[in-house]
Amino acid sequence: MRGHEYEKTAEKFFITQGFEIVERNWRTGHKEIDLIARKRNLIVFVEVKSAETRKFGHPAERVDKRKIKNLAEAAEIYIQTNGIVGCDLRFDVVAFVDGKPEHYPDAFGVE
């Protein structure tokens, strides 16, 4: 599978959980959020990572401090741009190893 196929699989997972996908590959400058999903009062910013093998570690481990900072900044801009208030926010990671998805809800917090 390729990156966009993993994102499609992650998207289908969230839809089966009752989420609406409101954005795909949302960009602001050089920062990108793979998926933005919403379920009632909850908005989830999703990072999708994949690896064909674990040779270089687990793909979720590649969501490092710099990536978290970029995701948080992009999410803040998204929230401001769309006038979102009063919603719960969450950052999830969906990691694919050998083509199998692993979902990490609330994978990290931001300040």
N, C-alpha and C positions, 0 to 999 in steps of 0.2 A: 504494500500500500504506500501511497505518497501522502505528504502532509495534508493536502486538502481532503483526502479520503478519511484520514484519521479525524479531522475536524467534523466531517459529515457524520461519522460514527458517534462522536461525542455529542453532536447536535441531536441525533436520534435518541440517544440515551436521555438527555434532558427533556425532550418532548415526551417520552414515555413516563417521565416523572411528573408530568403536568406543567412543565415550563413552556413559555412562549419564547422563541428565539427572536430577540428584537434587533440584534446586530450580528453581522459576521465580518470578521477581519476589519474591525473599526479602527481607523487611524487618526492620529493627530501628530503631525510632524513625522518623526521617525519612530514613534511609539505606536504599538499595535496591541489590541485586545482581540484574541481569537474569536471568542463568542461572548455575547452578553445575553443572558437569559433572565426572564422575569416570571415570577409566580406570585400573584397577588401583590403583597407589599414587600417582596424580597427580590432584589436585583443581584444576580450572580455574574461576576466577571471571571471568565474561564480561560485558563492557559492550557493549551494542548501540547504535549511533548511526546516524542516517539524515539525509539531506538530499535534497530534490528537485532542487536545483541546487548548484553550487559558489559561488554568489553570496556567501555568508558564509564561504567556506573549506571545507576538507575536514571531514567530520563527525568524523573521528578526532581532529582538532585541538581539538575541544570537550571532550576528556578532559583537562582542565586540572589544575593542582596541587590545587585544592579538591576536584575530583571524585575524583582519585587518593587524597587523604587520606580522603575519605568511604568509598570502596571498601575501602581498607585497614582502616579501623576496623570496617566492617561484616564484612569477612572474618575479622578477629580475633575478633569476637563470635561469628560462626558457628562457628569452630573451637573456641572455648571451650565454647559451648553444646552442641555435639555431641560433645565429648570426643575430638576428632581429634588423633592423635599419629602421628609417624613418616611423614607423607605429604609428597610434594613438592607445592608450591603454585605456581600460575602465574596471572597476570592477562592475559587476552586482550581485544582489541577486535575486534568485527566491525562494520565501517562499510559502509553502503549509500549509494552515489551513483548517482542515476538508476536505482534499483532493483537495482543489481548489487552483490553482496557482495564485500568485501575483508577478509580475515582477517589480523590482526596478532597472532601468538602471542607470548607473553611481552612484551607491549607496553610494560610498565613494571615496574620493581622497587620494592619498598617495604622500609623498614627496620623 
